[in-house]
């Protein structure tokens, strides 16, 4: 019987939005476990602030809104590292918040930045994975793709209201994950999703009232820290997860259990 390791030595992994609140922890965990990690993002200066002088972490200019940018980014990684083992679709962009007054443009922009961008990165990695004969895709969804928000937690903190297009797009990301898991399985490509729960940014954590509301919704009575999320991406990127595909891993402190 073969024993597969969680080590990621010799693996080349792309993380979109890898210098953000959650992305940085994902990148650091992958790097710690031996991977060469490429942060795919738009701003090298932000990358340098977070990862300067980290030899196992590299940068490629990558705009998830642009098919041409995605293709160019993949080509640069292939040219330098000769392969791509894993693409982690973590980046997102959206605007607008109101369930009642959101404009058509805000809705379309959020769907594009949360769902359409994931489709583009998947579509453009397929020829590379066909050529390699293997690969992994890990999409970041959300607990709000599974359950509706409890709007009472926003009564005292309306600025943090979860917008309607976010959860709708994240639910679609889960279906897209299943679709491509089925479609690409014959190519030895595994496609999975991770759905984070309450992982508020450092800025949001300054609002103690809102944080207490988030804590009360989990079984563990606490919010998630970035390092609490990073491990599932390390596992799914490793050979230990080679027989797992089409699945959604919920990391929410038990929020969706209640």
N, C-alpha and C positions, 0 to 999 in steps of 0.2 A: 504494500500500500504506500502510495506517495504521500509525503507530508509537505504541504505547501505553506510557505512562510508569509508573514505579514511584511517582510522586508521588501523594499521597492527598488533595490539596487538594479541599475541598468535600465530602469523605466524612464521614459520621457513623458511628462504630464503637463498639459496646458490647463491653466485655471483662468477663466475670464473674470475680470474684476478682482484680481488676486491681491490687491493692496487695500481692500476695504475692511470694514469691521469684522466680518466673518471670513472673508477671503484670505486675509493675512494669516489667520490661525490655521486654515486649511493648508496653505502653502507651507507654513512652518512645520506642520506635522508630516506632510509628504516628504519634505526635504530631510527631516530628522530620520525618517525611515529609509533614506537612501536614494530617493528619486532625484532626477534632474527636473526642476519645475520651471515652467515658463509662465510668467505673469503676462497675460494677454489683456492689454488695456490701452487707453488713449494717451496717458500722460506719463512720460518717463520721469519727470521731476518727482511726482508722487511715489513712483516706484523706488527711486533713489533714496527718498526719505525713509522708506520702510525696510529696504533690503540692501543697502549699500554694503559692498564688501562681503556679500554672502555668495560664495563661488558656485553653489549648487542651484541658485535661483537666477534666472535670466528674464529678460524683458523682450516682448515683441509688440510693436504697435498694432492695435487691433480694435476696430470699431464695430461692435455687434450690429449696428444699424445698417452697415454697408457690406453687401456681398463681396464686392471687390476687395475691401479691406480684410475680410475673413479669409478669402482665397490667398491674398498676398501674405497674410500672417502665417497660414499653414505652410505655404511654400518656403518661407524663410526658416521655419523650424525644421522642415524636411531637409533643406539644403545644409543646415548646420549640424543637425543631430541624426539625420538619415531615417528617422521614424517618428511616429507619434503613438504612444501606447494608450493614453487616456486623454479625453477632453472633458473638463468639468465646466458645465454651463452655470456659472454663478452670477455673472453680471446682469444688471437690470436697469432700465430707465423708465420713468413714468412721471406724469404730472396730473394735477387735478385730484380732488378729494371728495367733493360733495355728492351724495347719493341722489340729490334732487336737481342740482344746477350744473352738473358736469357737462361740458360742451362736447359736441361730436369730435372736435379736434383733440381734446384731452383724452377722450375714450380711445380713439384710434392710436394716439401716441403711446398710451400705456399698454395697449394690447401689442403694439409693435415691439415695445421694449421689454415685455415680459414673456411673450409667446412667440411672435414671429421671428425674433432674433434667435431663439433656441432652434427653431426649424431651420434657419439658414445655416447655423453652425453644424447641425447634424447633416443636412444635405451635402454640404461641401466637404465633410470628412469622409463620406462614403467611398469616393474613388480611392482615397488613401488607404482605407481599411481593406478595400477589395484587393488592392495591390499587395498589402502586407499579409493578408489572410487572417487577421485578428485585430482586436481593438476593444476599447471600452468607452462608453458614453455615460456620464453621470449628470443628470439634470437636477437643478435645485428648484423644488416646488415650495409648498408652504402648507402649514396646518389649515390656513384659510382657503385652501383648495379642497379641503375635506369638510370643514364645519363653517358655519356662518359666525361672524363676530358676535360677541356678547356686547351689545351697544351700551349697556349700563356702565361698563368700565371706562367709557369715554365721557361720562356725564361731567366730571370735574376736569377733564383733560381733552377738550374737543380738538385741539391742535393735532392730536395723534390718531384721529379717526381713521380706521382702515378703509380705503376707497373701494368702490364696487368693481372696478376693472381688474384690480390686483388678484383677488381670489378667483375670479372667473378665468383669468389667464393661467393662474397656477393650477387650477383644476384641469385645464386643457393640457398643460405641460405633463401631467400624470398620464393622460390618455395618449399623448404623443410618445411618451416613454414606452407604453405598452405596444403601441403600433410599431415602432421601430425595433423593439425587442423581438417581436414576431417576424418582422420583415428581414432583419439582419442576422437572425440567429443562425441561418444556414452558412453565413460567412464567418462564424466564430466571433461574433461581436456581441458583447453583453451591454444592455442598456437598462439603467436603473435610475430611480429618483430618490432624493432625500428631501423630506419635508420638515424644516425647522419650525419650532414653536416660538415662544417668547424669548427673543434674543435682542433686546433693545440696545441701541447704540449708546455710547458713553454720554452723549448729549441728552438723550431721552432719560437715562438713568438719574439725571439731576432732579427729575420730577418724582419725588418720593411718593406722592399720593398715587400717581399712575403706576409706579413700580409695585406698590403694595397691592393694587388691583390685579396686576398681572400675576403676582405671586399666588394670590388667593385662588386663581383659576387652575393652578397645577396641583398634582398630587404631592409634589415634593415641597410645595410652599416656597419656591424660589424661582428666580429667572435663570435663563441659560447664559453661560459665559461662552465666548468663542471656542475655547479649548474643549468645551463639552460637545461641540459639534464636529470637531476636526477628525475624530477617530473613525467615524463611519465612512468618511471619504478615503482614509488610509486603507481600511478593510476592503471596500469595494474596488479600490484600485489594485489590490494585491491579487496574487494567484490563488489565495484562499477563497476568493469569491468567484472563481471561474465558472461555477455551475449555477450562478444566481443571475437571473435576468428578468426584466419586466416587473420588477418589484418597487414598491415605495416604502422607504424607511422613515418612520416618523420619530423625530427627536424633539419632544415637546414637554418633557417633564410630567407626562400623563395628562396634559390638557384635554386631548380628544378622548381620553378614557372616561371622563366624568359624564 
